[in-house]
């Protein structure tokens, strides 16, 4: 998981200070991973014989992430 350091500076990087876009890219990766894990869990619930409701995936799947990773 991405960590947000105590010292970010102005986003220019250098001297062990990460660039802001690197921080945001890490956050996007984390959110994508959590979204995919949630969808997998919902699919398993739908496929489980012990669960009577079978539309968890259709009802609870989050929308696609609206942000894009930086091009650099």
GIRA-V63569 format. One record per run of one state. SS is the DSSP state (alpha for helix, beta for strand, coil for the rest). FROM is the first residue (numbers start at 1). LEN is the number of residues. Records with the same first field share a line. If there is no record, write none. Layout:
# GIRA-V63569
SS: FROM-LEN, FROM-LEN
This chain:
# GIRA-V63569
coil: 1-11, 13-6, 48-8, 61-12
beta: 12-1, 19-1
alpha: 20-28, 56-5
